[in-house]
Amino acid sequence: MKIDITTLFVCLDDFCKLYESLTKSKILPLGKSRQRQGYLSLSEMLLIEIWYHFSHYKNFKYFYIHDILGRHCDKFNKLPCYDRFIALKKQLFMPLTLLLHSLGGEETGIYFADSTPLKVCHNKRINNHKVFEGLAARGKSTMGWFFGFKLHIVINHKGQIMAVKITPGNADDRAALSDMVKYLRGKCYADKGYIGKKIFEKLWGHGLHLITGIRRNMKNHLMPFIDKVLLRKRFVIETIFGVMKTDFNLEHSRHRSPINAFVSILACLVAYTYKTDKPKIRAFLIEA
């Protein structure tokens, strides 16, 4: 997937200038400890991390060694080795979190909510897994049981990310949704996993109408035709999950550090926000 690296770096560099000015005024001084300047600036580290998710590589180590240290070494003043970059990677967690928040989508009044599993290991290796011990949990999705996390996302009809939350695999989707949409108004379309009287009333009180399908043992009820059409268009968020996992390398089971795993997930989400041709719902359906 192609992207203008120069334009991306300019955007990241502008963000880093604002971020560094903010942190200087908010973070306590480190005292007499030395603050040595690293080989890479914060914007360059963000560029490398996000650039990987636009590449065709499925392995970050291969991408860093063969592309960054090899083909594109002339674009940087001086590059650390792969092991050193991985050690510094945890510094990107907070900047990526704020960057993702600043790239939030437009409030259109039409939203879609869903979650997808993020497996951290094969089910046969759950008892031997140590990296995410105490963080990940066993959960069940439409594809069966898994061990890992759930990525909850709310998007608008343009395919732009409105809210994100990562929970253990056994978390209730409804509890995550209520925290994510507290500032949104309009209509939110979701699957049957979000059915619940309490969450419906809570979101209704905030000005958000939660619309879901019905289970087989529930009575059918009338709804406006446009709501029925948009409820069937909910698959757009599943398409986005597919794009993130196949094109942007959202999920893999080779993480050796929890913080670096979350950095990789955040970088994937940020990379998606820069995607120009996002999956979306046609405008005439919304206007109808």
NULO-127847 format. One record per residue (C-alpha): residue in one letter; x, y, z. Coordinates in Angstrom, 3 decimals. Layout:
<dovos>
+----+----------+----------+----------+
: aa :        X :        Y :        Z :
+----+----------+----------+----------+
:  A :        X :        Y :        Z :
...
+----+----------+----------+----------+
</dovos>
This chain:
<dovos>
+----+----------+----------+----------+
: aa :        X :        Y :        Z :
+----+----------+----------+----------+
:  M :    0.000 :    0.000 :    0.000 :
:  K :    1.506 :    3.291 :   -1.119 :
:  I :    1.689 :    6.479 :    0.921 :
:  D :    3.589 :    9.725 :    0.554 :
:  I :    6.265 :    9.306 :    3.225 :
:  T :    7.300 :   12.969 :    3.093 :
:  T :    3.753 :   14.172 :    3.755 :
:  L :    3.361 :   11.621 :    6.552 :
:  F :    6.597 :   12.736 :    8.201 :
:  V :    5.579 :   16.419 :    8.049 :
:  C :    2.288 :   15.603 :    9.793 :
:  L :    4.061 :   13.551 :   12.459 :
:  D :    6.747 :   16.186 :   12.984 :
:  D :    4.131 :   18.914 :   13.490 :
:  F :    2.374 :   16.705 :   16.026 :
:  C :    5.620 :   15.937 :   17.873 :
:  K :    6.401 :   19.646 :   18.240 :
:  L :    3.048 :   20.179 :   19.949 :
:  Y :    3.469 :   17.017 :   22.020 :
:  E :    6.943 :   17.934 :   23.261 :
:  S :    5.872 :   21.466 :   24.173 :
:  L :    2.952 :   20.003 :   26.129 :
:  T :    5.024 :   17.422 :   27.994 :
:  K :    7.657 :   19.965 :   29.000 :
:  S :    5.039 :   21.976 :   30.859 :
:  K :    3.223 :   18.997 :   32.409 :
:  I :    5.858 :   16.359 :   33.236 :
:  L :    8.007 :   16.671 :   36.363 :
:  P :   11.731 :   17.333 :   35.765 :
:  L :   14.119 :   14.381 :   35.968 :
:  G :   16.557 :   16.164 :   38.264 :
:  K :   20.243 :   15.512 :   37.683 :
:  S :   19.762 :   12.458 :   35.463 :
:  R :   21.317 :   12.784 :   32.029 :
:  Q :   19.018 :   13.237 :   29.046 :
:  R :   21.129 :   12.157 :   26.103 :
:  Q :   19.854 :   12.845 :   22.614 :
:  G :   19.165 :    9.603 :   20.753 :
:  Y :   19.986 :    8.771 :   17.156 :
:  L :   16.340 :    9.174 :   16.128 :
:  S :   13.910 :   11.945 :   16.954 :
:  L :   10.420 :   11.118 :   18.193 :
:  S :    8.906 :   11.958 :   14.805 :
:  E :   11.363 :    9.635 :   13.035 :
:  M :   10.528 :    6.769 :   15.389 :
:  L :    6.816 :    7.331 :   14.826 :
:  L :    7.406 :    7.398 :   11.079 :
:  I :    9.209 :    4.042 :   11.109 :
:  E :    6.572 :    2.403 :   13.304 :
:  I :    3.644 :    3.648 :   11.192 :
:  W :    5.476 :    3.136 :    7.893 :
:  Y :    5.782 :   -0.579 :    8.668 :
:  H :    1.997 :   -0.957 :    8.632 :
:  F :    1.874 :    0.468 :    5.103 :
:  S :    4.554 :   -1.932 :    3.865 :
:  H :    4.045 :   -5.409 :    2.450 :
:  Y :    6.163 :   -6.960 :    5.212 :
:  K :    4.582 :   -9.249 :    7.795 :
:  N :    7.604 :   -9.153 :   10.104 :
:  F :    8.842 :   -5.900 :   11.654 :
:  K :   12.394 :   -7.178 :   12.115 :
:  Y :   12.729 :   -7.999 :    8.421 :
:  F :   11.221 :   -4.615 :    7.522 :
:  Y :   13.605 :   -2.697 :    9.785 :
:  I :   16.759 :   -4.539 :    8.722 :
:  H :   16.126 :   -4.785 :    4.980 :
:  D :   14.106 :   -1.621 :    4.331 :
:  I :   15.072 :    0.942 :    6.989 :
:  L :   18.712 :   -0.063 :    7.545 :
:  G :   19.075 :   -1.117 :    3.913 :
:  R :   17.105 :    0.701 :    1.230 :
:  H :   16.130 :    3.834 :    3.158 :
:  C :   19.109 :    4.442 :    5.435 :
:  D :   19.902 :    7.649 :    3.513 :
:  K :   16.637 :    9.202 :    4.739 :
:  F :   17.896 :    9.250 :    8.354 :
:  N :   20.983 :   10.851 :    9.878 :
:  K :   21.893 :    7.849 :   11.991 :
:  L :   19.984 :    4.670 :   12.764 :
:  P :   20.216 :    2.416 :   15.834 :
:  C :   20.363 :   -1.336 :   15.460 :
:  Y :   17.160 :   -3.364 :   15.519 :
:  D :   17.522 :   -4.454 :   19.160 :
:  R :   18.020 :   -0.864 :   20.317 :
:  F :   14.980 :    0.354 :   18.381 :
:  I :   12.831 :   -2.337 :   20.004 :
:  A :   14.096 :   -1.233 :   23.427 :
:  L :   13.102 :    2.373 :   22.649 :
:  K :    9.750 :    1.434 :   21.156 :
:  K :    7.884 :    1.693 :   24.465 :
:  Q :    8.407 :    5.475 :   24.374 :
:  L :    5.868 :    5.674 :   21.541 :
:  F :    2.881 :    4.495 :   23.585 :
:  M :    1.724 :    7.874 :   24.890 :
:  P :    2.452 :    9.850 :   21.688 :
:  L :    0.543 :    7.291 :   19.600 :
:  T :   -2.393 :    7.395 :   22.018 :
:  L :   -2.669 :   11.175 :   21.747 :
:  L :   -2.083 :   11.092 :   17.991 :
:  L :   -4.896 :    8.577 :   17.492 :
:  H :   -7.194 :   10.726 :   19.619 :
:  S :   -6.343 :   13.827 :   17.584 :
:  L :   -7.123 :   11.970 :   14.336 :
:  G :  -10.656 :   11.082 :   15.453 :
:  G :  -13.413 :   11.108 :   12.856 :
:  E :  -16.239 :   13.522 :   12.134 :
:  E :  -19.391 :   13.412 :   14.260 :
:  T :  -21.958 :   12.531 :   11.587 :
:  G :  -24.732 :   11.103 :   13.795 :
:  I :  -24.507 :    7.648 :   12.154 :
:  Y :  -22.187 :    5.190 :   13.897 :
:  F :  -21.362 :    1.483 :   13.847 :
:  A :  -19.905 :   -0.493 :   16.756 :
:  D :  -18.262 :   -3.906 :   16.900 :
:  S :  -15.320 :   -5.802 :   18.373 :
:  T :  -12.765 :   -8.227 :   16.994 :
:  P :  -10.519 :  -10.749 :   18.781 :
:  L :   -6.773 :  -10.208 :   18.967 :
:  K :   -5.185 :  -13.596 :   19.600 :
:  V :   -1.851 :  -13.669 :   21.390 :
:  C :   -1.198 :  -17.401 :   21.075 :
:  H :   -2.698 :  -20.661 :   19.861 :
:  N :   -5.274 :  -22.262 :   22.146 :
:  K :   -2.971 :  -25.243 :   22.721 :
:  R :   -0.303 :  -22.948 :   24.207 :
:  I :   -2.516 :  -21.012 :   26.627 :
:  N :   -1.149 :  -22.721 :   29.749 :
:  N :    2.447 :  -22.053 :   28.680 :
:  H :    1.916 :  -18.446 :   27.619 :
:  K :    3.759 :  -15.938 :   29.854 :
:  V :    4.033 :  -12.636 :   27.939 :
:  F :    0.458 :  -11.463 :   28.578 :
:  E :   -0.076 :  -13.355 :   31.820 :
:  G :   -2.599 :  -11.448 :   33.932 :
:  L :   -3.633 :   -9.235 :   30.998 :
:  A :   -5.081 :  -11.476 :   28.301 :
:  A :   -8.053 :  -13.762 :   28.884 :
:  R :   -9.931 :  -16.540 :   27.158 :
:  G :  -12.945 :  -15.338 :   25.180 :
:  K :  -15.346 :  -16.529 :   22.534 :
:  S :  -16.174 :  -14.949 :   19.185 :
:  T :  -18.188 :  -16.069 :   16.168 :
:  M :  -15.088 :  -17.978 :   15.026 :
:  G :  -14.758 :  -19.917 :   18.292 :
:  W :  -12.655 :  -19.698 :   21.446 :
:  F :   -9.480 :  -17.623 :   21.578 :
:  F :   -6.944 :  -16.325 :   24.100 :
:  G :   -6.045 :  -12.660 :   23.972 :
:  F :   -7.778 :   -9.303 :   23.817 :
:  K :  -10.776 :   -7.648 :   22.233 :
:  L :  -10.428 :   -4.543 :   20.117 :
:  H :  -13.620 :   -2.468 :   20.345 :
:  I :  -14.134 :    0.211 :   17.702 :
:  V :  -16.847 :    2.752 :   16.923 :
:  I :  -16.798 :    4.270 :   13.411 :
:  N :  -18.959 :    6.738 :   11.521 :
:  H :  -20.524 :    6.011 :    8.125 :
:  K :  -17.412 :    7.412 :    6.408 :
:  G :  -15.241 :    4.667 :    7.906 :
:  Q :  -13.457 :    7.058 :   10.272 :
:  I :  -12.550 :    5.877 :   13.776 :
:  M :  -14.520 :    7.606 :   16.529 :
:  A :  -13.515 :    5.594 :   19.612 :
:  V :  -11.259 :    2.655 :   20.482 :
:  K :  -10.914 :    0.420 :   23.508 :
:  I :   -8.834 :   -2.700 :   24.205 :
:  T :  -10.117 :   -5.160 :   26.812 :
:  P :   -9.360 :   -8.744 :   27.872 :
:  G :  -10.980 :  -11.370 :   25.678 :
:  N :  -13.699 :  -12.185 :   28.214 :
:  A :  -14.982 :   -8.587 :   28.553 :
:  D :  -18.624 :   -7.750 :   27.857 :
:  D :  -19.028 :   -5.748 :   24.646 :
:  R :  -21.854 :   -3.704 :   26.169 :
:  A :  -19.728 :   -2.446 :   29.055 :
:  A :  -17.024 :   -1.294 :   26.655 :
:  L :  -19.527 :    0.439 :   24.364 :
:  S :  -21.095 :    2.542 :   27.116 :
:  D :  -17.707 :    4.116 :   27.891 :
:  M :  -16.826 :    4.743 :   24.241 :
:  V :  -19.931 :    6.586 :   23.047 :
:  K :  -20.752 :    8.820 :   26.027 :
:  Y :  -20.058 :   11.957 :   23.957 :
:  L :  -21.720 :   10.839 :   20.698 :
:  R :  -25.242 :   11.769 :   19.621 :
:  G :  -27.420 :   10.192 :   16.936 :
:  K :  -27.808 :    6.508 :   16.052 :
:  C :  -25.429 :    3.601 :   16.663 :
:  Y :  -25.883 :    0.280 :   14.839 :
:  A :  -24.495 :   -2.897 :   16.395 :
:  D :  -24.939 :   -6.669 :   16.345 :
:  K :  -26.938 :   -8.884 :   18.714 :
:  G :  -24.133 :   -8.962 :   21.263 :
:  Y :  -25.053 :   -5.429 :   22.309 :
:  I :  -28.695 :   -6.195 :   23.130 :
:  G :  -29.609 :   -5.035 :   26.632 :
:  K :  -32.271 :   -2.901 :   28.259 :
:  K :  -29.847 :   -1.175 :   30.637 :
:  I :  -27.365 :   -0.097 :   27.987 :
:  F :  -30.182 :    1.012 :   25.659 :
:  E :  -31.683 :    3.243 :   28.341 :
:  K :  -28.284 :    4.579 :   29.377 :
:  L :  -27.298 :    5.541 :   25.826 :
:  W :  -30.778 :    6.902 :   25.128 :
:  G :  -30.371 :    9.218 :   28.097 :
:  H :  -27.123 :   10.499 :   26.557 :
:  G :  -28.834 :   11.188 :   23.230 :
:  L :  -27.669 :    8.075 :   21.353 :
:  H :  -30.159 :    5.588 :   19.892 :
:  L :  -28.724 :    2.050 :   19.969 :
:  I :  -30.161 :   -0.112 :   17.162 :
:  T :  -29.433 :   -3.850 :   17.102 :
:  G :  -30.773 :   -6.973 :   15.465 :
:  I :  -33.012 :   -9.395 :   17.358 :
:  R :  -32.433 :  -12.944 :   18.514 :
:  R :  -34.582 :  -15.868 :   17.425 :
:  N :  -36.437 :  -16.047 :   20.733 :
:  M :  -37.308 :  -12.324 :   20.705 :
:  K :  -40.448 :  -10.715 :   19.355 :
:  N :  -40.059 :   -8.841 :   16.106 :
:  H :  -40.764 :   -5.111 :   16.092 :
:  L :  -41.228 :   -2.452 :   13.456 :
:  M :  -38.461 :    0.010 :   12.676 :
:  P :  -37.993 :    2.724 :   10.039 :
:  F :  -36.887 :    1.388 :    6.660 :
:  I :  -33.662 :    3.422 :    6.674 :
:  D :  -32.694 :    1.913 :   10.049 :
:  K :  -33.269 :   -1.572 :    8.673 :
:  V :  -31.073 :   -0.810 :    5.657 :
:  L :  -28.276 :    0.710 :    7.741 :
:  L :  -28.416 :   -2.202 :   10.180 :
:  R :  -27.646 :   -4.508 :    7.271 :
:  K :  -24.802 :   -2.204 :    6.247 :
:  R :  -23.139 :   -2.846 :    9.603 :
:  F :  -20.736 :   -5.221 :    7.845 :
:  V :  -18.680 :   -2.155 :    6.875 :
:  I :  -16.974 :   -2.275 :   10.273 :
:  E :  -16.159 :   -5.964 :    9.753 :
:  T :  -14.617 :   -4.970 :    6.427 :
:  I :  -12.472 :   -2.447 :    8.283 :
:  F :  -11.323 :   -5.134 :   10.714 :
:  G :  -10.390 :   -7.278 :    7.721 :
:  V :   -8.385 :   -4.443 :    6.179 :
:  M :   -6.548 :   -3.855 :    9.447 :
:  K :   -5.655 :   -7.510 :    9.873 :
:  T :   -4.692 :   -8.332 :    6.282 :
:  D :   -3.220 :   -5.053 :    5.013 :
:  F :   -2.047 :   -3.300 :    8.201 :
:  N :   -0.789 :   -6.286 :   10.248 :
:  L :   -3.035 :   -5.669 :   13.245 :
:  E :   -2.761 :   -9.146 :   14.747 :
:  H :    0.120 :  -11.542 :   15.258 :
:  S :    1.311 :  -13.831 :   18.035 :
:  R :    5.039 :  -13.029 :   18.152 :
:  H :    5.005 :  -10.212 :   20.705 :
:  R :    7.569 :  -10.483 :   23.494 :
:  S :    6.552 :   -7.369 :   25.435 :
:  P :    3.028 :   -6.212 :   26.388 :
:  I :    3.809 :   -2.502 :   26.005 :
:  N :    5.359 :   -3.034 :   22.571 :
:  A :    2.321 :   -5.062 :   21.537 :
:  F :    0.009 :   -2.163 :   22.384 :
:  V :    2.352 :    0.225 :   20.563 :
:  S :    2.025 :   -1.950 :   17.465 :
:  I :   -1.790 :   -1.969 :   17.735 :
:  L :   -1.927 :    1.816 :   18.161 :
:  A :    0.421 :    2.334 :   15.214 :
:  C :   -1.828 :    0.129 :   13.081 :
:  L :   -4.886 :    2.198 :   14.018 :
:  V :   -3.039 :    5.443 :   13.283 :
:  A :   -1.895 :    4.059 :    9.924 :
:  Y :   -5.505 :    3.241 :    9.072 :
:  T :   -6.590 :    6.831 :    9.771 :
:  Y :   -4.181 :    7.960 :    7.018 :
:  K :   -5.731 :    5.532 :    4.528 :
:  T :   -7.437 :    7.588 :    1.819 :
:  D :   -9.941 :    5.050 :    0.471 :
:  K :  -11.601 :    3.820 :    3.655 :
:  P :  -14.603 :    1.454 :    3.477 :
:  K :  -17.736 :    3.592 :    3.894 :
:  I :  -21.494 :    3.804 :    3.406 :
:  R :  -22.742 :    5.671 :    0.356 :
:  A :  -23.984 :    9.164 :    1.091 :
:  F :  -27.401 :    8.758 :   -0.543 :
:  L :  -28.355 :    6.122 :    2.050 :
:  I :  -27.626 :    8.571 :    4.861 :
:  E :  -29.462 :   11.436 :    3.198 :
:  A :  -32.525 :    9.237 :    2.657 :
+----+----------+----------+----------+
</dovos>
